[in-house]
Amino acid sequence: MATFKLYLMIATGGACGAMLRFFLADITISLAGRGFPYATLLVNIIGSFLMGLLYGAIQHEYITIIRWQPLLGIGFLGALTTFSTFSLDTLLLLQQGDWVKAALNVTLNVFVCIFVAWLGMQVMGARAA
């Protein structure tokens, strides 16, 4: 059973990640405009890089996973972008030589998620009619 302290760590990391996401998006939109989703792309790139740094730090024992993973991995990076987790999962599959699963992960996450986002919009559009 998870403790209150664990939930508090995740919430703290999540609040910081969400604030950073908003800050980066605000700056990016003011610089590049809304003609392309640069803000989302930027947080996905930064989040994926930070997830790689976190995983590498855990793998090389610079930090311990038990102490920092809930705050940084689940909370902070989870709120900044879930794309970082998707990127790490795919990279690990590739490193394990499981190209089929990696390709399936990319295909399903990109195309299925776009489809269900569209489906959700359609369901809400049908409810409005």
MDAnalysis code that builds the backbone (N, CA, C; Angstrom):
import MDAnalysis as mda
import numpy as np

u = mda.Universe.empty(387, n_residues=129, atom_resindex=np.repeat(np.arange(129), 3), trajectory=True)
u.add_TopologyAttr("name", ["N", "CA", "C"] * 129)
u.add_TopologyAttr("resid", np.arange(1, 130))
u.add_TopologyAttr("resname", ["MET", "ALA", "THR", "PHE", "LYS", "LEU", "TYR", "LEU", "MET", "ILE", "ALA", "THR", "GLY", "GLY", "ALA", "CYS", "GLY", "ALA", "MET", "LEU", "ARG", "PHE", "PHE", "LEU", "ALA", "ASP", "ILE", "THR", "ILE", "SER", "LEU", "ALA", "GLY", "ARG", "GLY", "PHE", "PRO", "TYR", "ALA", "THR", "LEU", "LEU", "VAL", "ASN", "ILE", "ILE", "GLY", "SER", "PHE", "LEU", "MET", "GLY", "LEU", "LEU", "TYR", "GLY", "ALA", "ILE", "GLN", "HIS", "GLU", "TYR", "ILE", "THR", "ILE", "ILE", "ARG", "TRP", "GLN", "PRO", "LEU", "LEU", "GLY", "ILE", "GLY", "PHE", "LEU", "GLY", "ALA", "LEU", "THR", "THR", "PHE", "SER", "THR", "PHE", "SER", "LEU", "ASP", "THR", "LEU", "LEU", "LEU", "LEU", "GLN", "GLN", "GLY", "ASP", "TRP", "VAL", "LYS", "ALA", "ALA", "LEU", "ASN", "VAL", "THR", "LEU", "ASN", "VAL", "PHE", "VAL", "CYS", "ILE", "PHE", "VAL", "ALA", "TRP", "LEU", "GLY", "MET", "GLN", "VAL", "MET", "GLY", "ALA", "ARG", "ALA", "ALA"])
u.atoms.positions = np.array([
    [0.843, -1.181, 0.000],
    [0.000, 0.000, 0.000],
    [0.884, 1.239, 0.000],
    [0.582, 2.158, -0.864],
    [1.354, 3.393, -0.967],
    [1.084, 4.275, 0.256],
    [2.104, 4.970, 0.675],
    [1.985, 5.836, 1.843],
    [1.637, 7.264, 1.419],
    [1.209, 8.048, 2.398],
    [0.914, 9.458, 2.141],
    [2.163, 10.174, 1.648],
    [3.312, 9.834, 2.210],
    [4.572, 10.471, 1.806],
    [4.848, 10.221, 0.322],
    [4.578, 9.010, -0.145],
    [4.781, 8.682, -1.561],
    [3.863, 9.528, -2.441],
    [2.603, 9.613, -2.076],
    [1.657, 10.430, -2.841],
    [2.058, 11.904, -2.824],
    [2.561, 12.358, -1.696],
    [3.003, 13.743, -1.579],
    [4.202, 14.014, -2.486],
    [5.122, 13.058, -2.567],
    [6.277, 13.205, -3.470],
    [5.818, 13.287, -4.919],
    [4.901, 12.413, -5.299],
    [4.387, 12.405, -6.673],
    [3.653, 13.715, -6.967],
    [2.833, 14.160, -6.024],
    [2.089, 15.405, -6.221],
    [3.024, 16.604, -6.332],
    [4.056, 16.631, -5.518],
    [5.026, 17.736, -5.566],
    [5.749, 17.751, -6.908],
    [6.227, 16.586, -7.326],
    [6.886, 16.494, -8.627],
    [5.939, 16.847, -9.750],
    [4.695, 16.397, -9.640],
    [3.697, 16.690, -10.662],
    [3.397, 18.174, -10.773],
    [3.288, 18.837, -9.641],
    [3.029, 20.284, -9.652],
    [4.179, 21.024, -10.328],
    [5.402, 20.639, -10.005],
    [6.574, 21.295, -10.615],
    [6.648, 21.011, -12.110],
    [6.373, 19.779, -12.508],
    [6.389, 19.429, -13.929],
    [5.314, 20.158, -14.709],
    [4.128, 20.273, -14.126],
    [3.035, 20.976, -14.801],
    [3.344, 22.464, -14.951],
    [3.936, 23.048, -13.909],
    [4.300, 24.466, -13.998],
    [5.379, 24.689, -15.045],
    [6.362, 23.785, -15.123],
    [7.409, 23.922, -16.142],
    [6.819, 23.764, -17.533],
    [5.896, 22.829, -17.687],
    [5.249, 22.642, -18.987],
    [4.535, 23.925, -19.415],
    [3.782, 24.524, -18.521],
    [3.062, 25.755, -18.832],
    [4.041, 26.876, -19.168],
    [5.094, 27.013, -18.389],
    [6.099, 28.047, -18.605],
    [6.745, 27.896, -19.977],
    [7.196, 26.670, -20.306],
    [7.847, 26.425, -21.593],
    [6.877, 26.646, -22.754],
    [5.634, 26.199, -22.577],
    [4.627, 26.383, -23.632],
    [4.339, 27.864, -23.845],
    [4.229, 28.605, -22.770],
    [3.944, 30.037, -22.854],
    [5.052, 30.767, -23.615],
    [6.286, 30.481, -23.276],
    [7.419, 31.116, -23.951],
    [7.479, 30.699, -25.418],
    [7.311, 29.404, -25.676],
    [7.393, 28.893, -27.042],
    [6.319, 29.501, -27.924],
    [5.105, 29.575, -27.427],
    [4.003, 30.154, -28.206],
    [4.251, 31.634, -28.473],
    [4.787, 32.335, -27.485],
    [5.055, 33.764, -27.702],
    [6.173, 33.975, -28.726],
    [7.104, 33.042, -28.820],
    [8.213, 33.164, -29.783],
    [7.877, 32.607, -31.160],
    [7.186, 31.473, -31.191],
    [6.973, 30.771, -32.461],
    [5.532, 30.810, -32.954],
    [4.618, 31.242, -32.115],
    [3.217, 31.287, -32.523],
    [2.529, 29.945, -32.390],
    [1.312, 29.894, -32.912],
    [0.482, 28.684, -32.799],
    [0.304, 27.947, -34.121],
    [1.075, 28.302, -35.131],
    [0.924, 27.686, -36.441],
    [1.335, 26.220, -36.489],
    [2.140, 25.791, -35.549],
    [2.589, 24.399, -35.429],
    [2.710, 24.128, -33.934],
    [2.435, 22.898, -33.480],
    [2.498, 22.634, -32.032],
    [3.941, 22.540, -31.502],
    [4.682, 23.644, -31.664],
    [6.069, 23.678, -31.199],
    [6.170, 23.468, -29.690],
    [5.213, 23.998, -28.948],
    [5.270, 23.892, -27.488],
    [5.197, 22.435, -27.050],
    [4.277, 21.680, -27.640],
    [4.157, 20.262, -27.316],
    [5.412, 19.516, -27.731],
    [5.895, 19.805, -28.916],
    [7.118, 19.165, -29.392],
    [8.278, 19.460, -28.454],
    [8.397, 20.720, -28.016],
    [9.489, 21.095, -27.125],
    [9.427, 20.339, -25.808],
    [8.248, 20.291, -25.163],
    [8.175, 19.581, -23.885],
    [8.378, 18.084, -24.067],
    [7.954, 17.526, -25.200],
    [8.202, 16.112, -25.462],
    [9.691, 15.836, -25.633],
    [10.391, 16.714, -26.327],
    [11.835, 16.542, -26.517],
    [12.568, 16.696, -25.182],
    [12.239, 17.752, -24.446],
    [12.898, 17.979, -23.156],
    [12.582, 16.845, -22.185],
    [11.317, 16.456, -22.116],
    [10.922, 15.372, -21.214],
    [11.590, 14.051, -21.563],
    [11.706, 13.758, -22.846],
    [12.369, 12.522, -23.266],
    [13.852, 12.547, -22.910],
    [14.493, 13.707, -23.092],
    [15.903, 13.841, -22.722],
    [16.079, 13.674, -21.212],
    [15.213, 14.327, -20.439],
    [15.306, 14.215, -18.983],
    [15.024, 12.793, -18.504],
    [14.092, 12.083, -19.168],
    [13.819, 10.693, -18.811],
    [15.050, 9.841, -19.085],
    [15.731, 10.112, -20.198],
    [16.969, 9.394, -20.496],
    [18.037, 9.664, -19.452],
    [18.162, 10.932, -19.033],
    [19.113, 11.278, -17.975],
    [18.768, 10.563, -16.671],
    [17.483, 10.571, -16.301],
    [17.053, 9.918, -15.064],
    [17.328, 8.424, -15.116],
    [16.946, 7.798, -16.204],
    [17.154, 6.359, -16.330],
    [18.645, 6.020, -16.309],
    [19.444, 6.825, -17.019],
    [20.893, 6.607, -17.015],
    [21.487, 6.792, -15.631],
    [21.008, 7.792, -14.889],
    [21.505, 8.034, -13.527],
    [21.149, 6.871, -12.606],
    [19.970, 6.306, -12.788],
    [19.562, 5.148, -11.984],
    [20.375, 3.926, -12.394],
    [20.511, 3.729, -13.708],
    [21.244, 2.576, -14.226],
    [22.701, 2.581, -13.769],
    [23.322, 3.741, -13.710],
    [24.734, 3.850, -13.315],
    [24.887, 4.141, -11.827],
    [23.762, 4.039, -11.113],
    [23.735, 4.180, -9.655],
    [24.219, 5.539, -9.153],
    [23.981, 6.597, -9.937],
    [24.239, 7.955, -9.456],
    [23.157, 8.357, -8.467],
    [21.936, 7.859, -8.698],
    [20.838, 8.055, -7.754],
    [20.144, 6.714, -7.568],
    [19.433, 6.572, -6.453],
    [18.704, 5.330, -6.208],
    [17.270, 5.485, -6.698],
    [16.791, 4.453, -7.333],
    [15.458, 4.504, -7.935],
    [14.370, 4.645, -6.878],
    [14.532, 3.991, -5.754],
    [13.488, 3.994, -4.737],
    [13.230, 5.402, -4.204],
    [14.271, 6.142, -3.945],
    [14.123, 7.459, -3.330],
    [13.588, 8.503, -4.309],
    [14.096, 8.550, -5.535],
    [13.815, 9.670, -6.437],
    [12.836, 9.366, -7.565],
    [12.604, 8.120, -7.885],
    [11.759, 7.781, -9.021],
    [10.339, 8.313, -8.898],
    [9.677, 8.211, -7.736],
    [8.310, 8.759, -7.660],
    [8.257, 10.270, -7.874],
    [9.195, 10.996, -7.291],
    [9.204, 12.446, -7.413],
    [9.548, 12.890, -8.827],
    [10.639, 12.353, -9.364],
    [11.138, 12.799, -10.667],
    [10.463, 12.098, -11.840],
    [10.409, 10.776, -11.805],
    [9.893, 10.017, -12.944],
    [8.385, 10.082, -13.086],
    [7.691, 9.692, -12.026],
    [6.224, 9.659, -12.089],
    [5.641, 11.067, -11.984],
    [6.087, 11.826, -10.982],
    [5.519, 13.147, -10.751],
    [5.958, 14.193, -11.749],
    [7.236, 14.574, -11.681],
    [7.740, 15.674, -12.505],
    [7.635, 15.380, -13.996],
    [8.238, 14.291, -14.445],
    [8.221, 13.995, -15.880],
    [6.841, 13.560, -16.354],
    [6.081, 12.910, -15.472],
    [4.719, 12.519, -15.834],
    [3.834, 13.725, -16.119],
    [4.045, 14.791, -15.350],
    [3.263, 16.011, -15.580],
    [3.833, 16.838, -16.722],
    [5.149, 16.817, -16.866],
    [5.780, 17.563, -17.962],
    [5.360, 16.963, -19.296],
    [5.446, 15.645, -19.407],
    [5.072, 14.952, -20.633],
    [5.070, 13.449, -20.420],
    [4.025, 12.772, -20.882],
    [4.048, 11.308, -20.832],
    [4.829, 10.742, -22.009],
    [5.138, 11.583, -22.948],
    [5.904, 11.141, -24.114],
    [7.276, 10.633, -23.702],
    [7.801, 11.162, -22.599],
    [9.110, 10.717, -22.120],
    [9.073, 9.236, -21.752],
    [7.997, 8.792, -21.116],
    [7.863, 7.382, -20.757],
    [7.732, 6.530, -22.012],
    [6.927, 6.978, -22.951],
    [6.777, 6.290, -24.233],
    [8.129, 6.156, -24.931],
    [8.915, 7.226, -24.924],
    [10.227, 7.208, -25.574],
    [11.156, 6.209, -24.904],
    [11.171, 6.217, -23.574],
    [12.037, 5.284, -22.852],
    [11.607, 3.846, -23.086],
    [10.319, 3.569, -23.014],
    [9.827, 2.206, -23.259],
    [10.251, 1.713, -24.636],
    [10.103, 2.570, -25.633],
    [10.472, 2.199, -27.004],
    [11.971, 1.982, -27.123],
    [12.762, 2.866, -26.545],
    [14.217, 2.735, -26.579],
    [14.678, 1.443, -25.917],
    [14.081, 1.094, -24.780],
    [14.460, -0.146, -24.098],
    [14.133, -1.370, -24.946],
    [12.998, -1.337, -25.624],
    [12.658, -2.443, -26.535],
    [13.679, -2.550, -27.661],
    [14.099, -1.411, -28.210],
    [15.103, -1.411, -29.271],
    [16.448, -1.937, -28.756],
    [16.826, -1.520, -27.549],
    [18.088, -1.986, -26.970],
    [18.071, -3.485, -26.702],
    [16.893, -4.022, -26.435],
    [16.746, -5.461, -26.211],
    [16.657, -6.230, -27.525],
    [16.694, -5.499, -28.633],
    [16.622, -6.123, -29.943],
    [15.227, -6.526, -30.360],
    [14.234, -6.055, -29.652],
    [12.853, -6.407, -29.966],
    [12.238, -5.339, -30.858],
    [12.672, -5.346, -32.114],
    [12.262, -4.338, -33.092],
    [10.767, -4.390, -33.388],
    [10.198, -5.579, -33.382],
    [8.769, -5.714, -33.688],
    [7.936, -5.055, -32.600],
    [8.268, -5.342, -31.343],
    [7.530, -4.719, -30.246],
    [7.747, -3.209, -30.225],
    [8.953, -2.761, -30.526],
    [9.233, -1.322, -30.569],
    [8.386, -0.648, -31.652],
    [8.349, -1.259, -32.831],
    [7.548, -0.702, -33.932],
    [6.064, -0.735, -33.583],
    [5.631, -1.807, -32.953],
    [4.228, -1.906, -32.543],
    [3.902, -0.844, -31.500],
    [4.824, -0.620, -30.565],
    [4.617, 0.403, -29.543],
    [4.484, 1.788, -30.174],
    [5.356, 2.099, -31.114],
    [5.290, 3.400, -31.797],
    [3.985, 3.512, -32.576],
    [3.674, 2.497, -33.348],
    [2.473, 2.513, -34.181],
    [1.210, 2.663, -33.342],
    [1.101, 1.851, -32.295],
    [-0.106, 1.909, -31.475],
    [-0.217, 3.231, -30.728],
    [0.880, 3.681, -30.141],
    [0.829, 4.927, -29.377],
    [0.515, 6.120, -30.255],
    [1.066, 6.166, -31.435],
    [0.822, 7.318, -32.302],
    [-0.542, 7.219, -32.974],
    [-0.760, 6.168, -33.724],
    [-1.970, 6.096, -34.529],
    [-3.232, 5.799, -33.723],
    [-3.140, 4.891, -32.770],
    [-4.323, 4.585, -31.964],
    [-4.705, 5.786, -31.107],
    [-3.706, 6.445, -30.524],
    [-4.018, 7.602, -29.680],
    [-4.606, 8.752, -30.495],
    [-4.110, 8.961, -31.698],
    [-4.706, 9.986, -32.565],
    [-6.138, 9.594, -32.915],
    [-6.341, 8.324, -33.217],
    [-7.684, 7.850, -33.562],
    [-8.650, 8.018, -32.401],
    [-8.237, 7.620, -31.187],
    [-9.171, 7.721, -30.073],
    [-9.403, 9.179, -29.656],
    [-8.428, 10.048, -29.885],
    [-8.656, 11.474, -29.652],
    [-9.740, 11.969, -30.620],
    [-9.634, 11.560, -31.877],
    [-10.658, 11.904, -32.870],
    [-12.002, 11.300, -32.464],
    [-11.996, 10.048, -32.020],
    [-13.221, 9.373, -31.616],
    [-13.884, 10.105, -30.448],
    [-13.074, 10.521, -29.479],
    [-13.607, 11.282, -28.357],
    [-14.268, 12.571, -28.814],
    [-13.638, 13.239, -29.774],
    [-14.222, 14.462, -30.320],
    [-15.555, 14.158, -31.002],
    [-15.619, 13.046, -31.716],
    [-16.848, 12.669, -32.405],
    [-17.954, 12.350, -31.413],
    [-17.600, 11.639, -30.356],
    [-18.599, 11.298, -29.332],
    [-19.154, 12.574, -28.707],
    [-18.284, 13.516, -28.383],
    [-18.750, 14.752, -27.782],
    [-19.544, 15.587, -28.787],
    [-19.156, 15.536, -30.070],
    [-19.911, 16.232, -31.108],
    [-21.294, 15.643, -31.278],
    [-21.396, 14.312, -31.173],
    [-22.686, 13.654, -31.300],
    [-23.591, 13.987, -30.110],
    [-23.000, 14.153, -28.955],
    [-23.784, 14.500, -27.755],
    [-24.339, 15.911, -27.859],
    [-23.576, 16.782, -28.543],
    [-24.004, 18.190, -28.672],
    [-25.144, 18.339, -29.668],
    [-25.246, 17.379, -30.579],
    [-26.263, 17.478, -31.638],
    [-27.644, 17.118, -31.154],
])
